[in-house]
């Protein structure tokens, strides 16, 4: 992990099915770039949400 990185939940549509992937990135834009690199530009990205887990 890099300094300042967060966990993002990315919802994408691959082969007509919705999938959620967890991505570690600094910004939502960087999370989108990571998903596009893995799945290509043809897979539509539906949402990118920061995962805010509470550390106890």
Secondary structure, 3 states (H helix, E strand, C coil): CCCCCEEEEEEEEECCEEEEEEEEECCHHHHHHHHHHHHCCCCCEEEEEECCCCCC
